[in-house]
Amino acid sequence: MKPVDSSLTNMVEFLHRVPLFAECPSDALAELAAASRVRRVPKGSVILYQNDPSDAAYIVRSGSVTILLACPDGRELVINEMRPGDCFGELALITGAARSSSAVAREESELLVVPQAAFLALLYGQASVQRHLLELLAQRLSASSERESALAFLDAPARLARVLLQMDALSEDGYVTVSQAELAQRTGLTRQTVAKSLGRWRRSGWLVTGRGRVMLLNRDALAREERQA
């Protein structure tokens, strides 16, 4: 009897937990896993650059990855954050276009790199993957519309308040771990503008800051700041 490859078995179990592949049969996921490789990336490492050619999709196994869009004026805007089970880079494989954004490891991360041929074979062979991918793209389109609306209609303090409240809702320890530079990337503002608003709110007792962390003390006040824009 041929021995069972435990690493392959573990990978198939992981892929079953990825929403995009949750309904796929195990044999199809085993083929995908066998064609893929694991990549470990340190915090701050660039995984792919905007305008790079597309040759693989990525699935986050651990850590988190920030998706960045380069603006014409040289600034970078955070448009998404990928966590374990999330897939990114797949759309460019379907369209054949260059990468539309960059990806950077927000913390030390482990990724499953899925070659284009293996990803497309599974996509075209499994109706459930096609359905889940359509759902995923619809969610991203909705998030993109909300982000564009914020950039168009919310003033700087309102945009910053919204991002802080969103990140706080995901925090597990009561702190938002984020630098002023990253807040600028997430809001499309300059670092100086971010620092000005944070300073005003700190003096008002709405939050405390230090060492790349923010703790919200008055969420109601920040919510009002967002609504008043």
Stockholm file with secondary structure:
# STOCKHOLM 1.0

chainA/1-229         MKPVDSSLTNMVEFLHRVPLFAECPSDALAELAAASRVRRVPKGSVILYQNDPSDAAYIVRSGSVTILLACPDGRELVINEMRPGDCFGELALITGAARSSSAVAREESELLVVPQAAFLALLYGQASVQRHLLELLAQRLSASSERESALAFLDAPARLARVLLQMDALSEDGYVTVSQAELAQRTGLTRQTVAKSLGRWRRSGWLVTGRGRVMLLNRDALAREERQA
#=GR chainA/1-229 SS CCCCCHHHHHHHHHHHTSGGGTTSCHHHHHHHHHHCEEEEECTTCEEECTTCCCCEEEEEEESCEEEEEECTTSCEEEEEEECTTCEESHHHHHHCCCCSSEEEESSSEEEEEEEHHHHHHHHHHCHHHHHHHHHHHHHHHHHHHHHHHHHHHSCHHHHHHHHHHHHHHHCSSSCEECCHHHHHHHHTCCHHHHHHHHHHHHHTTSEEEETTEEEESCHHHHHHHHHTC
#=GC SS_cons         CCCCCHHHHHHHHHHHTSGGGTTSCHHHHHHHHHHCEEEEECTTCEEECTTCCCCEEEEEEESCEEEEEECTTSCEEEEEEECTTCEESHHHHHHCCCCSSEEEESSSEEEEEEEHHHHHHHHHHCHHHHHHHHHHHHHHHHHHHHHHHHHHHSCHHHHHHHHHHHHHHHCSSSCEECCHHHHHHHHTCCHHHHHHHHHHHHHTTSEEEETTEEEESCHHHHHHHHHTC
//
